[in-house]
């Protein structure tokens, strides 16, 4: 299971902001708007400009209000640097067992990327506390529903890739408990006001899902 903080944040707002391409000098304003909109999980992919500088900055300013960390984590060296700067969230595009174990040992909430039941169970065996279903637009809600039927019932799964305000409810009905939001929420170079409008649309879509 994810940490208590991670679970609490997911229950408050299960939307995960993926800020691919964000720069250190613009991160404060954008993340401030996201947190004000209700977001509590913030991911800066490591193929962004100066990602560790951005993450360290966000941890210092917002670490008491959100789970801050990295996406596109692919090596144990990445994990070591994330631990050093105080990151608490590790999101991966794949399910490398060594990288998963390193993240768990570093005390982070680890979301490895999987697409098949075989990958999912391998990631869980390596210690993953949650799973990122990627790319979700290829797996689709029906594929996630099928995977959900064989995975542990309390497992957090978070579709990522192609999740929009229009299909959020479909993924939720399929059993998703988190949602990774990339280019539909933020594209490199967008200002904070533009990101806030997209964030509000996602939050409204989530809150509009019937119980």
Beta strands, then each sheet from edge to edge (+ up, - down):
strand 1: 15-18
strand 2: 41-45
strand 3: 67-71
strand 4: 89-91
strand 5: 109-114
strand 6: 130-133
strand 7: 156-160
strand 8: 178-181
sheet 1: 1+ 2+ 3+ 4+ 5+ 6+ 7+ 8+ 1+
end
